Amino acid sequence: MNPLEEQLPVCDARALARLRKWGGEELLTELIALFVSEVPRYLRAARTGVRNEAPLETERAAHALRSNCGQVGALRAQALCALIESRAAGGDLTDAADLLDSLEMELARYLEEIPDGPRET
């Protein structure tokens, strides 16, 4: 992880508070459940893109995951997704597998920090 990512909180409490304000606890719970259910699909797609040396596939999966991370306040994971997306857009998958490993660790940290305790992906 680079120093910029280390400065970011794992979980943006303000993003969660905004969701709670807009739609109550029910919306927050639904969005987090949707996030948890979608994460494995995007990670698989990104890893498949790396394995197949397909930068566009990797870029698309990272972009979708970055957007989802932003919605639920997973800031460090979002920053890693942006880095993966940017490098893949330039055709560079050199360290994408390692970045995806780091992303999975950040997602696990996020799921441990969100309200109501840990969730599984």
C-alpha positions as a Markdown table, in Angstrom:
| # | Residue | x | y | z |
|---|---|---|---|---|
| 1 | Met | 0.0 | 0.0 | 0.0 |
| 2 | Asn | 1.3 | 3.4 | -0.8 |
| 3 | Pro | 1.5 | 6.2 | 1.8 |
| 4 | Leu | -1.6 | 8.0 | 0.4 |
| 5 | Glu | -3.7 | 4.9 | 0.9 |
| 6 | Glu | -2.4 | 4.5 | 4.4 |
| 7 | Gln | -3.6 | 8.0 | 5.2 |
| 8 | Leu | -7.2 | 7.1 | 4.2 |
| 9 | Pro | -9.5 | 5.5 | 6.7 |
| 10 | Val | -10.5 | 2.0 | 6.0 |
| 11 | Cys | -14.2 | 2.9 | 6.4 |
| 12 | Asp | -15.6 | 6.4 | 5.8 |
| 13 | Ala | -18.1 | 6.8 | 8.6 |
| 14 | Arg | -19.5 | 9.9 | 6.9 |
| 15 | Ala | -20.5 | 7.9 | 3.8 |
| 16 | Leu | -22.3 | 5.4 | 6.0 |
| 17 | Ala | -24.0 | 8.2 | 8.0 |
| 18 | Arg | -25.1 | 9.8 | 4.7 |
| 19 | Leu | -26.7 | 6.5 | 3.5 |
| 20 | Arg | -28.3 | 6.1 | 6.9 |
| 21 | Lys | -29.7 | 9.7 | 6.7 |
| 22 | Trp | -31.1 | 9.2 | 3.2 |
| 23 | Gly | -32.7 | 5.8 | 3.7 |
| 24 | Gly | -32.3 | 4.8 | 7.3 |
| 25 | Glu | -30.8 | 1.6 | 8.6 |
| 26 | Glu | -32.7 | -0.5 | 6.1 |
| 27 | Leu | -31.0 | 1.2 | 3.1 |
| 28 | Leu | -27.6 | 1.0 | 4.7 |
| 29 | Thr | -28.1 | -2.7 | 5.4 |
| 30 | Glu | -29.3 | -3.4 | 1.9 |
| 31 | Leu | -26.5 | -1.6 | 0.2 |
| 32 | Ile | -23.8 | -3.3 | 2.3 |
| 33 | Ala | -25.4 | -6.7 | 1.7 |
| 34 | Leu | -25.5 | -5.9 | -2.1 |
| 35 | Phe | -21.8 | -4.8 | -1.9 |
| 36 | Val | -20.8 | -8.0 | -0.1 |
| 37 | Ser | -22.6 | -10.1 | -2.6 |
| 38 | Glu | -21.1 | -8.3 | -5.6 |
| 39 | Val | -17.5 | -8.1 | -4.5 |
| 40 | Pro | -16.5 | -11.7 | -5.3 |
| 41 | Arg | -17.8 | -11.4 | -8.9 |
| 42 | Tyr | -15.8 | -8.2 | -9.6 |
| 43 | Leu | -12.7 | -9.7 | -8.0 |
| 44 | Arg | -13.0 | -12.8 | -10.1 |
| 45 | Ala | -13.5 | -10.7 | -13.2 |
| 46 | Ala | -10.4 | -8.7 | -12.4 |
| 47 | Arg | -8.3 | -11.7 | -11.7 |
| 48 | Thr | -9.5 | -13.4 | -14.9 |
| 49 | Gly | -8.5 | -10.3 | -16.8 |
| 50 | Val | -5.0 | -10.4 | -15.3 |
| 51 | Arg | -4.7 | -14.1 | -15.9 |
| 52 | Asn | -5.8 | -13.7 | -19.5 |
| 53 | Glu | -3.6 | -10.6 | -20.0 |
| 54 | Ala | -6.7 | -8.6 | -20.8 |
| 55 | Pro | -6.3 | -5.1 | -19.5 |
| 56 | Leu | -9.7 | -3.9 | -20.6 |
| 57 | Glu | -11.4 | -6.7 | -18.7 |
| 58 | Thr | -9.3 | -5.9 | -15.6 |
| 59 | Glu | -10.0 | -2.1 | -16.0 |
| 60 | Arg | -13.8 | -2.7 | -16.2 |
| 61 | Ala | -13.9 | -4.9 | -13.2 |
| 62 | Ala | -11.8 | -2.5 | -11.2 |
| 63 | His | -13.9 | 0.5 | -12.3 |
| 64 | Ala | -17.1 | -1.3 | -11.2 |
| 65 | Leu | -15.6 | -2.3 | -7.9 |
| 66 | Arg | -14.2 | 1.3 | -7.3 |
| 67 | Ser | -17.7 | 2.7 | -7.8 |
| 68 | Asn | -19.2 | 0.2 | -5.3 |
| 69 | Cys | -16.5 | 0.9 | -2.8 |
| 70 | Gly | -17.2 | 4.6 | -3.0 |
| 71 | Gln | -20.9 | 4.1 | -2.3 |
| 72 | Val | -20.3 | 2.3 | 0.9 |
| 73 | Gly | -17.3 | 4.3 | 2.1 |
| 74 | Ala | -14.6 | 1.6 | 1.6 |
| 75 | Leu | -11.9 | 4.3 | 1.0 |
| 76 | Arg | -8.7 | 2.4 | 1.0 |
| 77 | Ala | -10.2 | -0.3 | -1.2 |
| 78 | Gln | -11.6 | 2.4 | -3.5 |
| 79 | Ala | -8.1 | 3.9 | -3.9 |
| 80 | Leu | -6.6 | 0.5 | -4.7 |
| 81 | Cys | -9.3 | -0.1 | -7.3 |
| 82 | Ala | -8.5 | 3.3 | -8.9 |
| 83 | Leu | -4.8 | 2.4 | -9.1 |
| 84 | Ile | -5.6 | -1.0 | -10.7 |
| 85 | Glu | -8.1 | 0.7 | -13.1 |
| 86 | Ser | -5.6 | 3.4 | -14.1 |
| 87 | Arg | -2.7 | 1.0 | -14.7 |
| 88 | Ala | -5.0 | -1.5 | -16.6 |
| 89 | Ala | -6.3 | 1.5 | -18.8 |
| 90 | Gly | -2.6 | 2.0 | -19.7 |
| 91 | Gly | -2.2 | -1.6 | -20.5 |
| 92 | Asp | 0.0 | -2.3 | -17.5 |
| 93 | Leu | -0.9 | -5.4 | -15.6 |
| 94 | Thr | 2.6 | -5.9 | -14.2 |
| 95 | Asp | 1.8 | -5.9 | -10.5 |
| 96 | Ala | -2.0 | -6.2 | -10.8 |
| 97 | Ala | -2.2 | -9.6 | -9.1 |
| 98 | Asp | -0.3 | -8.2 | -6.1 |
| 99 | Leu | -2.6 | -5.2 | -6.0 |
| 100 | Leu | -5.6 | -7.4 | -6.1 |
| 101 | Asp | -4.2 | -9.3 | -3.1 |
| 102 | Ser | -3.9 | -6.0 | -1.3 |
| 103 | Leu | -7.4 | -5.1 | -2.4 |
| 104 | Glu | -8.8 | -8.3 | -0.9 |
| 105 | Met | -7.0 | -7.5 | 2.4 |
| 106 | Glu | -8.4 | -4.0 | 2.5 |
| 107 | Leu | -11.9 | -5.3 | 1.7 |
| 108 | Ala | -11.6 | -7.7 | 4.6 |
| 109 | Arg | -10.6 | -4.8 | 6.9 |
| 110 | Tyr | -13.5 | -2.8 | 5.7 |
| 111 | Leu | -16.0 | -5.6 | 6.4 |
| 112 | Glu | -14.5 | -5.9 | 9.9 |
| 113 | Glu | -15.0 | -2.2 | 10.6 |
| 114 | Ile | -18.5 | -1.6 | 9.3 |
| 115 | Pro | -21.4 | -1.3 | 11.7 |
| 116 | Asp | -22.9 | -4.5 | 13.1 |
| 117 | Gly | -19.7 | -6.4 | 13.0 |
| 118 | Pro | -17.9 | -8.4 | 10.3 |
| 119 | Arg | -19.5 | -9.7 | 7.2 |
| 120 | Glu | -18.3 | -12.4 | 4.8 |
| 121 | Thr | -17.6 | -12.1 | 1.1 |
